[in-house]
């Protein structure tokens, strides 16, 4: 039997304590929850915390598959 090859999903997001923060265990509540759900679906997860402009650039260039923790701000609109 062949082992199932797992797809690696690149997840990118900004720091937004207490929900997302690389200093928190597992990156905080939201990254831990997101990773758990994706892993249960058979994905490997690689999470990066970056400034918003870099998150958007990575998505546009295709090097990030998932944006973590999107919320509205006037600055982004």
ROFIVEX-519087 format. One line per 4 residues: number of its first residue (from 1); their letters; for each residue x, y, z of N, C-alpha, C, O. Coordinates in Angstrom, 3 decimals. Example, Ala and Ser with C-alpha at 12.3 -4.5 7.8 and 13.67 -1.06 7.14 Angstrom:
1 = as = 13.190:-5.690:7.800:12.300:-4.500:7.800:13.200:-3.300:7.800:14.236:-3.319:8.465 ~ 12.850:-2.250:7.080:13.670:-1.060:7.140:12.900:0.030:7.870:13.409:1.138:8.039
This chain:
1 = xxxx = 0.843:-1.175:0.000:0.000:0.000:0.000:0.888:1.238:0.000:1.879:1.298:0.727 ~ 0.533:2.214:-0.810:1.303:3.456:-0.888:0.812:4.448:0.159:-0.387:4.566:0.414 ~ 1.769:5.162:0.761:1.394:6.193:1.730:0.767:7.361:0.987:1.232:7.752:-0.084 ~ -0.274:7.902:1.553:-0.933:9.063:0.956:0.001:10.261:1.041:0.512:10.590:2.112
5 = xxxx = 0.216:10.909:-0.096:1.066:12.095:-0.115:0.262:13.279:0.399:-0.833:13.545:-0.096 ~ 0.793:13.993:1.390:0.075:15.109:1.975:0.422:16.406:1.255:1.576:16.654:0.905 ~ -0.590:17.218:1.046:-0.403:18.548:0.486:-0.015:19.489:1.612:-0.619:19.473:2.684 ~ 0.988:20.302:1.364:1.409:21.296:2.350:0.702:22.602:2.023:0.811:23.108:0.906
9 = xxxx = -0.023:23.150:2.997:-0.672:24.438:2.824:0.139:25.500:3.550:0.443:25.361:4.735 ~ 0.485:26.557:2.834:1.188:27.689:3.423:0.140:28.664:3.945:-0.647:29.213:3.174 ~ 0.135:28.875:5.257:-0.815:29.767:5.919:-0.055:31.015:6.349:0.993:30.918:6.987 ~ -0.581:32.182:6.001:0.070:33.437:6.363:-0.926:34.329:7.087:-2.109:34.356:6.749
13 = xxxx = -0.441:35.055:8.080:-1.292:35.977:8.819:-0.460:36.942:9.629:0.757:36.796:9.741 ~ -1.125:37.925:10.191:-0.453:38.928:11.004:-0.610:38.597:12.486:-1.417:37.750:12.868 ~ 0.178:39.284:13.311:0.034:39.159:14.764:-1.238:39.897:15.172:-1.467:41.035:14.764 ~ -2.042:39.248:15.965:-3.245:39.879:16.498:-3.557:39.261:17.856:-4.544:38.542:18.011
17 = xxxx = -2.686:39.555:18.858:-2.892:38.983:20.180:-4.276:39.351:20.718:-4.733:40.468:20.474 ~ -4.934:38.493:21.411:-4.493:37.194:21.893:-4.848:36.047:20.959:-4.641:34.886:21.309 ~ -5.380:36.347:19.776:-5.842:35.287:18.876:-4.715:34.681:18.046:-4.653:33.463:17.882 ~ -3.835:35.513:17.526:-2.687:35.031:16.752:-1.439:35.776:17.210:-1.419:37.006:17.250
21 = xxxx = -0.419:35.037:17.548:0.843:35.645:17.970:1.896:34.540:18.026:1.698:33.541:18.718 ~ 3.004:34.698:17.315:4.020:33.638:17.317:4.624:33.374:18.691:5.253:32.336:18.897 ~ 4.444:34.295:19.630:4.979:34.101:20.987:4.071:33.222:21.845:4.492:32.738:22.895 ~ 2.833:33.012:21.407:1.894:32.180:22.159:2.080:30.700:21.811:2.560:30.383:20.723
25 = xxxx = 1.710:29.802:22.707:1.770:28.374:22.371:0.957:28.088:21.111:-0.186:28.529:20.995 ~ 1.529:27.372:20.193:0.905:27.012:18.913:0.500:28.233:18.087:-0.347:28.118:17.200 ~ 1.085:29.390:18.361:0.774:30.597:17.608:-0.504:31.281:18.031:-0.913:32.266:17.415 ~ -1.148:30.773:19.082:-2.396:31.350:19.553:-3.585:30.458:19.229:-3.442:29.414:18.593
29 = xxxx = -4.761:30.885:19.677:-5.978:30.098:19.518:-6.328:29.845:18.057:-6.560:28.703:17.659 ~ -6.365:30.906:17.260:-6.828:30.748:15.886:-5.895:29.881:15.036:-6.384:28.989:14.343 ~ -4.568:30.102:15.055:-3.692:29.216:14.279:-3.767:27.759:14.748:-3.695:26.839:13.933 ~ -3.910:27.552:16.054:-4.013:26.181:16.572:-5.279:25.512:16.063:-5.250:24.353:15.650
33 = xxxx = -6.383:26.233:16.091:-7.650:25.697:15.594:-7.584:25.419:14.098:-7.973:24.344:13.642 ~ -7.092:26.388:13.338:-6.982:26.234:11.883:-6.083:25.049:11.526:-6.434:24.246:10.661 ~ -4.947:24.936:12.174:-4.035:23.816:11.902:-4.676:22.480:12.229:-4.534:21.519:11.474 ~ -5.379:22.415:13.348:-6.038:21.171:13.743:-7.042:20.727:12.692:-7.075:19.557:12.313
37 = xxxx = -7.855:21.654:12.224:-8.866:21.330:11.209:-8.193:20.882:9.910:-8.595:19.877:9.323 ~ -7.186:21.608:9.461:-6.520:21.257:8.199:-5.780:19.927:8.300:-5.800:19.138:7.355 ~ -5.135:19.671:9.419:-4.424:18.400:9.616:-5.417:17.239:9.616:-5.133:16.180:9.056 ~ -6.579:17.433:10.241:-7.604:16.387:10.240:-8.106:16.095:8.830:-8.593:14.998:8.559
41 = xxxx = -7.992:17.063:7.941:-8.407:16.875:6.548:-7.276:16.333:5.676:-7.442:16.170:4.467 ~ -6.120:16.052:6.296:-5.021:15.422:5.575:-3.959:16.354:5.040:-3.116:15.935:4.246 ~ -3.979:17.613:5.457:-2.975:18.570:4.999:-1.853:18.706:6.015:-2.042:18.466:7.208 ~ -0.687:19.091:5.527:0.382:19.568:6.393:0.274:21.085:6.380:-0.118:21.667:5.368
45 = xxxx = 0.615:21.729:7.480:0.434:23.169:7.595:1.754:23.835:7.946:2.460:23.412:8.862 ~ 2.074:24.889:7.198:3.244:25.721:7.492:2.726:27.140:7.704:2.234:27.767:6.766 ~ 2.835:27.653:8.938:2.270:28.955:9.289:3.372:29.997:9.407:4.423:29.744:9.996 ~ 3.114:31.180:8.835:4.024:32.320:8.941:3.254:33.525:9.461:2.103:33.750:9.087
49 = xxxx = 3.901:34.293:10.326:3.358:35.561:10.801:4.140:36.675:10.121:5.356:36.781:10.277 ~ 3.426:37.504:9.366:4.064:38.535:8.552:3.265:39.833:8.613:2.100:39.823:9.011 ~ 3.882:40.955:8.222:3.103:42.184:8.062:2.045:41.986:6.966:2.240:41.196:6.043 ~ 0.928:42.711:7.079:-0.197:42.521:6.172:0.199:42.632:4.702:-0.244:41.817:3.893
53 = xxxx = 1.007:43.600:4.339:1.403:43.780:2.935:2.123:42.537:2.409:1.915:42.148:1.260 ~ 2.956:41.918:3.225:3.657:40.702:2.802:2.719:39.515:2.706:2.885:38.660:1.837 ~ 1.725:39.455:3.601:0.715:38.395:3.515:0.018:38.484:2.165:-0.100:37.486:1.454 ~ -0.442:39.677:1.813:-1.162:39.864:0.554:-0.266:39.576:-0.655:-0.725:38.996:-1.639
57 = xxxx = 0.993:39.973:-0.588:1.931:39.704:-1.691:2.126:38.199:-1.873:2.138:37.708:-3.002 ~ 2.279:37.466:-0.770:2.462:36.016:-0.860:1.240:35.343:-1.481:1.381:34.408:-2.269 ~ 0.046:35.811:-1.132:-1.169:35.241:-1.718:-1.217:35.546:-3.215:-1.502:34.663:-4.023 ~ -0.940:36.782:-3.575:-0.987:37.171:-4.994:0.025:36.407:-5.830:-0.265:36.042:-6.969
61 = xxxx = 1.218:36.159:-5.276:2.244:35.439:-6.040:2.079:33.924:-5.940:2.781:33.179:-6.624 ~ 1.166:33.469:-5.104:0.876:32.040:-4.998:1.740:31.272:-4.021:1.716:30.041:-4.019 ~ 2.510:31.970:-3.182:3.345:31.247:-2.222:2.657:31.084:-0.857:3.233:30.500:0.061 ~ 1.435:31.596:-0.724:0.597:31.337:0.455:-0.768:30.890:-0.049:-1.335:31.485:-0.965
65 = xxxx = -1.283:29.829:0.568:-2.577:29.277:0.164:-3.736:29.785:0.997:-4.867:29.855:0.516 ~ -3.464:30.140:2.242:-4.511:30.514:3.175:-4.092:31.781:3.909:-2.955:31.896:4.366 ~ -5.024:32.737:4.020:-4.798:33.924:4.848:-5.538:33.695:6.154:-6.739:33.426:6.171 ~ -4.801:33.806:7.233:-5.339:33.506:8.553:-5.780:34.795:9.247:-5.024:35.764:9.315
69 = xxxx = -7.006:34.793:9.760:-7.465:35.890:10.606:-7.759:37.179:9.869:-7.297:38.243:10.280 ~ -8.513:37.105:8.797:-8.863:38.331:8.072:-9.930:39.089:8.842:-10.909:38.503:9.306 ~ -9.737:40.379:8.975:-10.736:41.241:9.582:-10.613:42.625:8.954:-9.553:42.983:8.441 ~ -11.676:43.390:8.994:-11.727:44.694:8.352:-11.015:45.762:9.162:-11.166:45.840:10.382
73 = xxxx = -10.230:46.591:8.463:-9.711:47.827:9.029:-9.837:48.904:7.958:-9.837:48.598:6.766 ~ -9.944:50.149:8.372:-10.016:51.259:7.413:-8.753:51.296:6.550:-8.819:51.553:5.348 ~ -7.618:51.042:7.169:-6.333:51.091:6.469:-6.295:50.113:5.287:-5.708:50.418:4.248 ~ -6.912:48.957:5.442:-6.889:47.938:4.386:-7.899:48.204:3.295:-7.769:47.663:2.197
77 = x = -8.911:49.027:3.564:-9.959:49.236:2.573:-9.550:50.208:1.538:-10.322:50.498:0.625
